[in-house]
Amino acid sequence: NFVAENGTPSESSRVVTLYGENDQPSETGTATITWPTVTASEGYVWYDQNWYTDGTYTTVAGNTVSGDATFYAYCDADILSDPEIDEDPTKPGDGIPDKYQATVNFVAENGIPSESSRVVTLYDENGRFSETGTAIITWPTVDASEGYVWYDQNWYTDGTYTTVAGNTVNGNATFYAYCDEDVKGGGDDGEDPDGIPDKYQVRVTFDVVNGTWTEGGNAQKFAWLTLVDENGSYSETGSATATMPGTKAKTGYSNGTWTPAADTKVTKTENHAFVCTYAIRTNLSYTVYYLEDDTADQLRDPKTVKNLTYGTKVTEYAPEIEGYSLTSDKNPQNITIVEGENKIIFYYVQDGPAVVPTPTPTEPTPTIPVTPVTPPAGPTTPTTPTDEGEELVTAPEEEEVIEEEEPPMAEGPTDEGAGEEEETIEEAETPLAGNTAWALLNLILAILTALGSVLLLVGYLGKKRKEEEDEATGETNTEYEVKKHGFWRLFSLVPGIGSIIVFLLTEDMRLPMVFTDRWTLLMVIIAVIQVIVAILSIKEKQEPDEDDAARA
């Protein structure tokens, strides 16, 4: 008899004849079996083509029988399909019993795996199907959702981020891939994804005070740092080391220090901002020189003042030097302390021999008293003289003005043999005195005012005759344009010439140029007067008289 479990044999029973050694029928003889085929039921497969003696899958010893016998064929469920084996993936089953196969599922959090499940076949160490065998896994890829990244390319056994031990399975299993949020850290502004989950990163800022970055500018910088543990793996509880960008001091500042200074370690909760601050310089100095105008020889030791703060304004008065007169245009002199060399120079000229006036019968000329020059009032800083002629000044926190009292100028030399003391009369102060620059606007106003005079005078001569033909009558009409107001046109010479004279007296074009100065208002007033004169000089039209009309 032939019995097929979950299938139908091509014959269920058969009668065979037993033969002895002499090929004669015999009760103790044997018969050779030819095995029938089996048609498996739907969803099953007779995969091994074997017949067994009982339900314990004991194969038949040989293919003979010595008496009545029943043989068994087993068809196993076959619904699953291993894509590596299934020749027709459109139909269920792949010819391998499902008991030798496993289903593996793939789940991606915040992403889509390239395949969600797969059937694999289990093999023993000899390469045979086995319910206790294993299958090698080839991992699918994951397409992360927008705003997420599958940064580690790993698959895990569960939600605790436990990685798979090896890449084999021995039964049904589900594996997980985790895509984490990634919206910051990349791009010029740090607001683009950078392929690293945001949970492992921190944003650090850098600022510089009283200085600039090495490449220029002082706008705030930032960096996204990735936190790692002691093994170098990404970790939310890990740390990162911040690298300070290069800086340089602005003019007048030095000694830049970072805050926090010592610890550049960054974690999720600490040191997210670093500031480099430069201090203003307080170790600057200036020197005053007293030189002979022609030879540049030093007439006395220079005076040096030290320990001054950058930007401090100081004032120095020229001292009296016996036998010499001051020739410098400015006294006192003011400077603002800057980096590098700060110096003030006073020039002197040696006094000539005393002049003995020739006696004359006229009465002696009375001496004109000279009003002493009083230095401008202002706060001064006490100084301490030293043996070398230097003074040490402690730099104040606020703006400081250091002034030295101007000593009275010595009287001129006298000749005891002369009948009278020689007198010195100071020259009257000119408008140029005290100028440090000339104004461009003053030059423009002077040119325009003078040009206005020229144009008005050119238009003063004669009158214009204008003839027009009447289209309706064919007659010619004549009118004259009379040049009137001759007085005002001549008067325009006053502001025109006056503007040139004022400019020459008030401006020295050898000095540096500025746009306006204290004389600009006067030049504007002169120009306005010229405009008024020009308005009063406007020409008027006049029709010809009868005689003129008749002549026309």
Secondary structure, DSSP 8 states (H G I E B T S, - for coil): -EEEETEEES-S------B-TTS-B-TT-BEE-----EEE-TTEE--S---BSSTT--B-SSSEESS---EEEE-EE-----TTT-S-TTSS--SS-GGGEEEEEEEEETEEES-SEEEEE-B-TTS-B-TT-BEE-----EEE-TTEE--S---BSSTT--B-STTEESS-EEEEEE-EE--SEESTTS-EE-SS-GGGEEEEEEEEESEEETTS----EEEEEE-B-TTS-B-TT-BEE-----EEE-TTEEEEEEES-S--EE-SSS--EEEEEEEE---EEEEEEEEETTT--EEEEEEEEEEE-TT-EEEE-----TTEEE--S-SSEEEE--SS--EEEEEEEE----------SS----------------------B-TTS-EE----SS-----------------TTSSS----------TTTT---EEHHHHHHHHHHHHHHHHHHHTTS--EEEEEE-TTT--EEEEEEE---HHHHHHTHHHHHHHHHHHHHH--TTS-EES--TTHHHHHHHHHHHHHHHHHT--EEE---HHHHHH-
